Amino acid sequence: EPHMLFNTLANLRVLIATDPERAQAMLDRLIAFLRATLSASRSGRHTLAAEFDRLSDYLALMGVRMGPRLQSRLDLPDALRELAVPPLLLQPLVENSIKHGLEPKVEGGLIDVQARRDGDALVIVVRDTGVGLPPGAPPVETGFGLLQVRERLATLYGAAASLTLAPATDAAAGTVATLRLPWTPD
């Protein structure tokens, strides 16, 4: 998303004058993120570990911007690290969590990304503790990021993959995005 890049560059501009060390760290993360993103966009698949690495870079960039308002946790079991997945599949979901969930919430919150095997499926959950979906709202089907992810899933896996978005049902509130991909260990 171009707005992420422009916001990051604007934050860098301010940090260069006020906190050069933090600006350097942010610039290093941005370079790593852009290099990996360009490389991933040219390949059809990469490891789930590489996907989580890109999320880590992206969350570090957003952490400089949001400060302590953004907390994150990435949970990738070792047994799943080498699984092949489409590149940049999770980033739009994490971007949505920040843009629609945490940024509007004054105190921010947590983004928690977890991967697990569930029978013949790889399940990846992106959960935020942000403002959440309005109660009784119809299922969210649109929005650029969600449409992009759904189109890629349909193209790559047909009906064997899915993306659902639902309100969190515990006290922490927020939104839960759940990806189900067919288990393909090759």
N, C-alpha and C positions, 0 to 999 in steps of 0.2 A: 504494500500500500504506500503510495507516495506521501501521504500525510505523516506516516511514521518516519520516513527519511527526512522530510522537512522539519518536523518537530525535533528530531535528533540533532540535525545541523544547527537549528536555532539554540538548542540547549548547549551545544558545543561552543557556539559563539560567546555565550555568556560565561561559561566555565573557563574559557581560555583566559579571560581577564580576572576572574575571581578565584579560581581553584585549578591552576594549571595541571597539577597531578591528576585530579579527577578527570579533567578534560583529556589528558593523555590516555588514561585507562578507558574512557568512553570511546575515544577514537580507535584505539586498538580493538575493542569489541566490535565497533562498526565495521572496520576493515575485515575482520575475521568473518563477521556475519555476511557481509556483501560478497566476499570471495566464496564462501561456502554456498550461499544462495545462488550465485551465478553458476557454480559448478553443478549444484543439485538440479537446477532448472534444465540442464542439458542432458540429464540422465533419466531413465524411466523408473529406476528404483535405487534405493540405497538402504543401508542398515537402519534399524530402529534406533540404534545408538547414535548414528549421525543425525537422525531426526531430532532426538532429544538434545544433542549438542547444539543444534541450531536454535531450539527453544531456549536453551540456557543462555546463548549469546543474546537473543532477542529480549529475554527477561532482564538480563543485566543492563541492556541499553535502557529499557523502560524503568528499571530501578533507579538509574541516575536521574531520570526525569521526574519520577514520582516519589523518590526517596522512601522513607519508612512506610508510606501508604501502600506500597506494593511488597507483598511477601509471596514467596513461591516455594513449591516443593515438587520435585520431579522424582517419580518412583518407577525405575526401570529394572526389573529383575535381571540378573546376569543371564539366565536361560533364554531371555528374549532379545538380547542385545544384537545378535547377528541376523535376526529375521529381516527379510527384504520387504520394504514398504515404499509406496510412492513418495517422492520427495515433496517437502513443503505442504504436507497434508494437514498437519496439526497447527501450524502457525496461524492460519485464519481463525481457528477456534480460540486460540489464546488471545489474538488481537481483539476478537469480539468480547471476550471476558474482560479485557481491560477497558475497551471503549464503552461498552454498554453496561458492564457490571461494576467495575472498581472505580473508574474515573468519576462517575456521577455520585459516588458514595464518599462523603467528606472524609471519613477515616480510612478509606481504601479497604484493603482486605487481602485475602489469600487466593492464589491460583494454584491448584493442585492437579498435576497430570500423572496419571497412573496407567500402567500397562499390565495386562494379565492374560493368561490363556483361560478360555472358558469352553471346554470340550473341543469342538472343531472350529473355534473362532478365536481370533485375537481381538481383545476388547481394550480400547483405550478411552479413558474417561478424563475429560477436561472439566474441572469443577472450580467455580469461583464462589466467593462469599460476598459478592457485590449486591446491588439493589434487587436483582432477581427479576423474574418475569412477573407481570401483573397476575394476580389470582384470577383464575377462570379465563385467562387469555387463550385464544385459539393457538394451536401449534404454530411455531415459527417456521415458515417454509422459505421465506425470501430473504433478501439481503445478499450482497455480492459475495461475501465470504462463504456463507452457507450454500448458496447456489453453486459456487465453484467447487466446493468439496463434494456436494451431491452429484454434480455432473461427472467429476473425475471418478467417483465410486461406481456410478452407473456404467461408465465407459470401460473401466478396468475389471469390474467384478459382476456387473449385472445385478440381479436381485440377491446375490449372495452377500452383499455388503449393505450397511445402513448407517445413517446418522440420525440420532434423535436428540432433541433439545427439550429439557423439562425443568421445572422449578425444583430446587433442592427441598427435601422434605424434613430436614432436621433444623435445630435451633440456629445454626450458622447461616441458614437461608442461602440465597444466591441461585445460580443456574448450573445445571449439569448437562454437558454435551457428551454423548456416548457414541463412539465409533465401533462398529462390529465389522471385522474383515475376515474373510475365510482364512483358516489356518493353513499356511503354505510355508513349511520350514525350509524349502529349497532356496 
